[in-house]
C-alpha cells in the first residue's frame, strides 16, 4: 500500500512564532516609523546613554500555549524600542508586570531587559503596531501595514480564549481583525469601556482595559486594584472557556450520533 506523501512534520507554534518574529524584526513598511525608531535609538535618552538600543520592530513575547492574549498599542520609544521586548524597561511595564506576577501569569515581578529571566505563563503579549510611533500615535496607514502580522500571530496562537485589549486602539485593532476575518460586520455593538467584556462569534472573549500608560496610572484613571482585577477576570474567563470547550468535545466523543444529528440538521436533512 502506498503511503501519502508528506512535507515533513508540521511546525510547532513556537517555530511558527519564531518565523513570524524574524519577519517582523526586519520590517520597513512604514518610512515614518523606520526613521523615528532609528533616530530615538541614535540620540537616546540621557538616562540610557550606555545602552545599545534595540531600534527595530518589537516582536511579541510570552507563552506559545497561552490562553490569554494581551493586545497593546505600540512599543514605547525608550522602553520596548530600547530593550526589544513588550512593556520592558518603561513605566507601563513597571506597573503591569508586578500585577502579572501577582495574578500568576509571570514568574517574576520585574522586567528590565531581554535577558532578565522573565517568563510568562498562559499569557502572550503583542501590539497593534510593532514600531515606536512619534507621540505614541500611529497613523491609520501604519496600523494597516502591521495588521497582517497581527492576523498571522492570532492564527498561530490557536489556544487563546481571552483577548485583553489595552486601550481603545488595541480594542479597535482586535475588532478590525474580526472584520477582516468576516466574523463581525460592524463594530458599533462593541463599546470600549474599562472592564467590559464581550463574547465574540468565534467563542473568544474580548476584555477591555485602560492602557497602563503614565497618563492613566499617574492620574488614577487606572489603579492597581482595577488592573489586577482585569487579569484575575481574564484568568477566570480563560479557564471557563477552556472547560466549556472540553465538555463539548467530550460530549461529542461520548455520543457521536448527537454530533451527526447536528451536522445533518444544519444540512437540512
Sine and cosine of phi, psi and omega as CSV:
sin_phi,cos_phi,sin_psi,cos_psi,sin_omega,cos_omega
0.00,0.00,0.73,-0.68,0.01,-1.00
-0.99,0.16,0.71,-0.71,0.05,-1.00
-1.00,-0.01,0.58,-0.81,0.00,-1.00
-0.90,0.44,0.60,-0.80,0.03,-1.00
-0.94,0.33,0.62,-0.79,0.05,-1.00
-0.79,-0.61,0.34,-0.94,0.02,-1.00
-0.98,-0.18,0.40,0.92,0.00,-1.00
0.99,-0.10,0.03,-1.00,-0.04,-1.00
-0.91,0.42,0.54,-0.84,0.05,-1.00
-0.93,0.37,0.62,-0.79,0.02,-1.00
-0.92,0.40,0.59,-0.81,0.06,-1.00
-0.96,0.28,0.24,-0.97,0.06,-1.00
-0.85,0.52,-0.67,0.74,0.00,-1.00
-0.88,0.47,-0.67,0.74,0.03,-1.00
-0.89,0.45,-0.69,0.72,-0.02,-1.00
-0.90,0.44,-0.64,0.77,0.05,-1.00
-0.91,0.41,-0.63,0.78,0.01,-1.00
-0.89,0.46,-0.66,0.75,0.03,-1.00
-0.91,0.42,-0.67,0.74,0.04,-1.00
-0.89,0.46,-0.70,0.71,0.00,-1.00
-0.85,0.52,-0.63,0.78,0.01,-1.00
-0.88,0.48,-0.63,0.78,0.04,-1.00
-0.94,0.34,-0.67,0.74,-0.02,-1.00
-0.87,0.50,-0.72,0.70,-0.12,-0.99
-0.88,0.48,-0.50,0.87,-0.04,-1.00
-0.98,-0.18,0.16,0.99,-0.06,-1.00
-0.92,0.40,0.66,-0.75,0.06,-1.00
-0.72,-0.70,0.54,0.84,-0.10,-1.00
-0.93,0.37,-0.43,0.90,-0.11,-0.99
-0.89,-0.45,0.99,-0.15,-0.07,-1.00
-0.82,0.57,-0.64,0.77,-0.01,-1.00
-0.88,0.47,-0.68,0.73,-0.03,-1.00
-0.96,0.27,-0.58,0.81,0.06,-1.00
-0.87,0.50,-0.71,0.71,-0.01,-1.00
-0.92,0.40,-0.69,0.72,-0.06,-1.00
-0.92,0.38,-0.73,0.68,-0.05,-1.00
-0.89,0.46,-0.59,0.81,0.01,-1.00
-0.95,0.32,-0.62,0.78,0.01,-1.00
-0.90,0.43,-0.69,0.72,0.03,-1.00
-0.88,0.47,-0.67,0.75,-0.01,-1.00
-0.93,0.38,-0.47,0.88,0.00,-1.00
-0.99,0.16,-0.74,0.68,-0.07,-1.00
-0.97,0.24,-0.69,0.72,0.03,-1.00
0.92,0.40,0.34,-0.94,0.15,-0.99
-1.00,0.01,0.56,-0.83,-0.09,-1.00
-0.80,0.60,-0.62,0.78,-0.03,-1.00
-0.92,0.40,-0.30,0.95,-0.07,-1.00
-0.86,-0.50,0.51,0.86,-0.03,-1.00
-0.85,0.53,-0.55,0.83,-0.07,-1.00
-1.00,0.10,-0.11,0.99,-0.02,-1.00
-0.99,0.17,0.57,-0.82,0.24,-0.97
-1.00,-0.08,0.97,-0.24,-0.08,-1.00
-0.90,0.44,0.56,-0.83,0.10,-1.00
-0.88,0.47,-0.83,0.55,0.13,-0.99
0.89,0.46,0.45,0.89,0.00,-1.00
-0.70,-0.71,0.11,-0.99,0.14,-0.99
-0.85,0.53,0.57,-0.82,-0.07,-1.00
-0.97,-0.23,0.86,-0.51,0.02,-1.00
-0.97,0.23,0.19,-0.98,0.06,-1.00
-0.93,0.37,0.16,-0.99,-0.08,-1.00
-0.48,-0.88,0.68,-0.73,0.11,-0.99
0.58,-0.81,-0.38,-0.92,-0.08,-1.00
-1.00,0.09,0.88,-0.48,0.01,-1.00
-0.87,0.49,-0.37,0.93,0.00,-1.00
-0.99,-0.15,0.33,0.94,-0.10,-0.99
-0.87,0.49,0.61,-0.79,0.15,-0.99
-0.99,-0.14,-0.22,0.98,0.01,-1.00
-0.88,-0.47,0.81,-0.59,0.05,-1.00
-0.93,-0.37,0.80,-0.60,0.07,-1.00
-0.98,-0.21,0.84,-0.54,-0.05,-1.00
-0.91,-0.42,0.95,-0.31,-0.02,-1.00
-0.99,-0.15,-0.24,-0.97,-0.06,-1.00
-1.00,0.05,-0.94,0.35,-0.10,-0.99
-0.24,-0.97,0.29,-0.96,0.05,-1.00
-0.89,0.46,0.55,-0.84,0.12,-0.99
-0.98,0.20,0.57,-0.82,-0.09,-1.00
-0.85,0.53,-0.66,0.75,-0.04,-1.00
-0.92,-0.39,0.19,0.98,0.10,-1.00
-0.97,-0.26,-1.00,-0.08,-0.03,-1.00
-0.88,0.47,-0.58,0.81,0.03,-1.00
-0.91,0.41,-0.35,0.94,0.05,-1.00
-1.00,-0.02,-0.68,0.74,-0.14,-0.99
-0.99,-0.11,-0.39,0.92,0.01,-1.00
0.99,0.11,0.27,0.96,0.01,-1.00
-0.64,-0.77,0.64,-0.77,-0.06,-1.00
-0.82,0.57,0.70,-0.71,0.09,-1.00
0.82,0.57,0.53,0.85,-0.03,-1.00
-0.92,-0.40,0.84,-0.54,0.06,-1.00
1.00,0.01,0.31,0.95,0.05,-1.00
-0.64,-0.76,0.05,-1.00,-0.09,-1.00
-0.90,0.43,-0.58,0.81,0.00,-1.00
-0.89,0.46,-0.69,0.72,0.04,-1.00
-0.92,0.38,-0.61,0.79,0.03,-1.00
-0.89,0.45,-0.45,0.89,0.05,-1.00
-0.99,0.11,-0.64,0.77,-0.15,-0.99
-0.99,0.12,-0.71,0.71,-0.14,-0.99
-0.90,0.44,-0.60,0.80,0.10,-1.00
-0.87,0.50,-0.53,0.85,0.03,-1.00
-0.96,0.29,-0.62,0.79,0.08,-1.00
-0.90,0.44,-0.59,0.81,0.06,-1.00
-0.92,0.40,-0.71,0.70,-0.02,-1.00
-0.89,0.45,-0.57,0.82,-0.05,-1.00
-1.00,-0.06,0.11,0.99,0.13,-0.99
1.00,0.02,0.14,0.99,-0.03,-1.00
-1.00,-0.04,-0.20,0.98,-0.01,-1.00
-0.73,-0.69,0.46,-0.89,-0.04,-1.00
-1.00,0.05,-0.13,0.99,0.02,-1.00
-0.41,-0.91,0.37,-0.93,-0.10,-1.00
-1.00,0.04,-0.13,0.99,-0.10,-1.00
-0.91,-0.41,0.45,-0.89,0.05,-1.00
-0.60,-0.80,0.94,-0.33,-0.07,-1.00
-0.89,-0.46,-0.57,0.82,0.00,-1.00
-0.33,-0.94,0.07,-1.00,-0.09,-1.00
-0.93,0.35,-0.26,0.97,-0.04,-1.00
-0.93,-0.37,0.43,0.90,-0.08,-1.00
-1.00,0.03,0.02,1.00,0.04,-1.00
1.00,0.04,0.06,1.00,-0.02,-1.00
-0.92,0.39,0.73,-0.69,0.11,-0.99
-0.74,-0.67,0.62,-0.79,0.07,-1.00
-0.96,-0.26,0.56,-0.83,-0.02,-1.00
-0.87,-0.49,0.86,-0.52,0.07,-1.00
0.90,0.44,0.35,0.94,-0.03,-1.00
-0.57,-0.82,0.62,-0.78,0.01,-1.00
-0.74,-0.68,0.65,-0.76,-0.04,-1.00
-0.90,-0.43,0.73,-0.68,0.09,-1.00
-0.60,-0.80,-0.11,-0.99,-0.06,-1.00
-0.58,-0.81,0.40,-0.92,0.03,-1.00
-0.93,0.36,-0.54,0.84,0.04,-1.00
-0.79,-0.62,0.67,-0.74,-0.14,-0.99
-1.00,-0.09,-0.16,0.99,0.01,-1.00
-0.90,-0.43,0.51,-0.86,0.04,-1.00
-0.91,0.40,0.83,-0.55,0.03,-1.00
-0.99,-0.11,0.50,-0.87,0.08,-1.00
-0.84,0.54,0.71,-0.71,0.02,-1.00
0.85,0.53,0.36,0.93,-0.02,-1.00
0.84,0.54,0.52,0.86,-0.05,-1.00
-0.79,-0.61,1.00,-0.02,0.06,-1.00
-0.94,0.33,0.51,-0.86,0.06,-1.00
-0.98,0.19,0.41,-0.91,0.07,-1.00
-0.81,0.59,-0.61,0.79,0.01,-1.00
-0.92,0.40,-0.53,0.85,0.01,-1.00
-0.96,0.29,-0.62,0.79,0.11,-0.99
-0.88,0.47,-0.65,0.76,0.01,-1.00
-0.92,0.40,-0.62,0.78,0.02,-1.00
-0.91,0.42,-0.53,0.85,-0.01,-1.00
-1.00,0.08,-0.29,0.96,-0.10,-1.00
-0.82,0.57,-0.66,0.76,0.01,-1.00
-0.87,0.50,-0.55,0.83,0.06,-1.00
-0.92,0.40,-0.68,0.73,0.01,-1.00
-0.90,0.44,-0.68,0.73,0.01,-1.00
-0.84,0.54,-0.75,0.66,-0.02,-1.00
-0.91,0.42,-0.64,0.77,-0.02,-1.00
-0.89,0.46,-0.70,0.72,0.00,-1.00
-0.91,0.42,-0.63,0.78,0.03,-1.00
-0.91,0.42,-0.61,0.80,0.01,-1.00
-0.92,0.38,-0.63,0.78,-0.03,-1.00
-0.99,0.14,0.94,0.34,-0.19,-0.98
-0.96,0.30,-0.24,0.97,-0.02,-1.00
-1.00,0.01,-0.08,1.00,-0.06,-1.00
-0.88,0.48,0.75,-0.66,0.04,-1.00
-0.90,-0.44,-0.43,0.90,-0.05,-1.00
-0.74,-0.68,0.73,-0.68,0.07,-1.00
-0.92,-0.39,0.90,-0.44,0.06,-1.00
-1.00,-0.07,0.94,-0.35,-0.02,-1.00
-1.00,-0.07,0.88,-0.47,-0.02,-1.00
-1.00,-0.05,0.96,-0.27,0.02,-1.00
1.00,0.05,0.27,-0.96,-0.07,-1.00
-0.90,0.44,-0.59,0.81,-0.04,-1.00
-0.93,0.37,-0.66,0.75,0.08,-1.00
-0.88,0.47,-0.65,0.76,0.03,-1.00
-0.88,0.47,-0.75,0.66,0.01,-1.00
-0.90,0.43,-0.59,0.81,0.00,-1.00
-0.88,0.48,-0.64,0.77,0.01,-1.00
-0.95,0.31,-0.63,0.77,0.06,-1.00
-0.89,0.46,-0.63,0.78,0.04,-1.00
-0.91,0.42,-0.58,0.81,0.09,-1.00
-0.87,0.49,-0.71,0.70,0.00,-1.00
-0.90,0.44,-0.58,0.82,0.06,-1.00
-0.92,0.40,-0.68,0.74,0.02,-1.00
-0.89,0.46,-0.52,0.85,0.00,-1.00
-0.99,0.12,-0.10,0.99,-0.01,-1.00
0.98,0.21,0.30,0.95,-0.03,-1.00
-1.00,0.07,-0.45,0.89,0.14,-0.99
-0.72,-0.69,0.48,-0.88,0.01,-1.00
-0.99,-0.12,-0.55,0.83,-0.04,-1.00
-0.68,-0.73,0.38,-0.92,-0.02,-1.00
-0.98,-0.20,-0.10,1.00,-0.15,-0.99
-0.85,0.52,-0.56,0.83,-0.06,-1.00
-0.95,0.31,-0.24,0.97,-0.09,-1.00
-0.95,-0.32,0.98,-0.21,-0.09,-1.00
-0.99,-0.14,0.76,-0.65,0.01,-1.00
-0.98,0.19,0.85,-0.53,0.19,-0.98
-0.39,-0.92,0.55,-0.83,-0.09,-1.00
-0.85,0.52,0.78,-0.62,0.06,-1.00
1.00,0.01,-0.17,0.99,0.02,-1.00
-0.94,0.34,0.63,-0.78,0.10,-0.99
-0.67,-0.74,0.56,-0.83,-0.10,-1.00
-0.75,-0.66,0.68,-0.73,0.15,-0.99
-1.00,0.07,0.88,-0.48,-0.08,-1.00
-1.00,0.04,0.25,-0.97,-0.06,-1.00
-0.85,0.53,-0.43,0.90,0.01,-1.00
-1.00,0.03,0.09,1.00,0.04,-1.00
1.00,-0.05,-0.23,0.97,0.03,-1.00
-0.96,0.26,0.37,-0.93,0.03,-1.00
-0.97,-0.26,0.77,-0.64,0.13,-0.99
-0.98,-0.20,0.89,-0.46,-0.05,-1.00
-0.91,-0.42,0.85,-0.53,-0.09,-1.00
-1.00,-0.09,0.62,-0.78,0.06,-1.00
-0.59,-0.81,0.52,-0.85,0.20,-0.98
-0.87,0.49,0.52,-0.86,0.02,-1.00
-0.97,0.26,0.63,-0.77,0.00,-1.00
-0.98,0.19,0.73,0.69,0.04,-1.00
-0.97,0.24,0.33,-0.94,0.07,-1.00
-0.83,0.55,-0.65,0.76,-0.02,-1.00
-0.86,0.52,-0.62,0.79,-0.02,-1.00
-0.99,0.13,-0.64,0.77,-0.08,-1.00
-0.98,0.19,-0.54,0.84,-0.02,-1.00
-0.98,0.21,-0.36,0.93,0.01,-1.00
-0.99,-0.11,-0.10,1.00,-0.01,-1.00
1.00,0.09,0.06,1.00,0.06,-1.00
-0.90,0.45,-0.59,0.81,0.10,-1.00
-0.83,-0.56,0.89,-0.46,0.00,-1.00
-0.97,-0.26,0.24,-0.97,0.02,-1.00
-0.86,0.51,-0.72,0.69,0.04,-1.00
-0.87,0.50,-0.62,0.78,0.02,-1.00
-0.89,0.46,-0.70,0.72,-0.06,-1.00
-0.96,0.28,-0.59,0.80,0.05,-1.00
-0.87,0.49,-0.67,0.74,-0.01,-1.00
-0.91,0.42,-0.54,0.84,0.06,-1.00
-0.85,0.53,-0.72,0.69,-0.07,-1.00
-0.98,0.20,-0.49,0.87,0.14,-0.99
-0.90,0.43,-0.68,0.73,0.02,-1.00
-0.91,0.42,-0.66,0.75,0.03,-1.00
-0.85,0.52,-0.68,0.73,0.03,-1.00
-0.89,0.45,-0.70,0.72,0.01,-1.00
-0.89,0.46,-0.71,0.71,-0.03,-1.00
-0.91,0.42,-0.65,0.76,0.01,-1.00
-0.89,0.45,-0.69,0.73,0.01,-1.00
-0.91,0.41,-0.63,0.78,0.00,-1.00
-0.91,0.42,-0.71,0.71,-0.01,-1.00
-0.92,0.40,-0.61,0.79,0.01,-1.00
-0.91,0.41,-0.67,0.75,0.00,-1.00
-0.90,0.44,-0.65,0.76,0.01,-1.00
-0.91,0.42,-0.66,0.75,0.02,-1.00
-0.90,0.45,-0.66,0.75,0.00,-1.00
-0.90,0.44,-0.65,0.76,0.02,-1.00
-0.90,0.43,-0.63,0.77,0.01,-1.00
-0.90,0.44,-0.71,0.70,0.01,-1.00
-0.90,0.45,-0.69,0.73,-0.01,-1.00
-0.89,0.46,-0.64,0.77,0.02,-1.00
-0.88,0.47,-0.62,0.78,0.02,-1.00
-0.93,0.36,-0.59,0.81,0.02,-1.00
-0.93,0.37,-0.65,0.76,-0.05,-1.00
-0.95,0.30,-0.54,0.84,-0.03,-1.00
-0.69,-0.73,0.98,0.22,-0.05,-1.00
-0.89,0.46,-0.38,0.92,0.02,-1.00
-0.90,0.43,-0.54,0.84,0.04,-1.00
-0.89,0.45,-0.67,0.74,0.03,-1.00
-0.90,0.44,-0.64,0.77,0.00,-1.00
-0.91,0.40,-0.64,0.77,0.04,-1.00
-0.88,0.47,-0.64,0.77,-0.02,-1.00
-0.91,0.41,-0.66,0.76,0.02,-1.00
-0.90,0.44,-0.73,0.69,-0.01,-1.00
-0.89,0.45,-0.60,0.80,0.03,-1.00
-0.88,0.47,-0.67,0.74,0.01,-1.00
-0.92,0.40,-0.47,0.88,0.01,-1.00
-0.99,0.12,-0.09,1.00,0.03,-1.00
0.99,0.10,0.35,0.94,-0.01,-1.00
-1.00,0.01,0.00,0.00,0.00,0.00
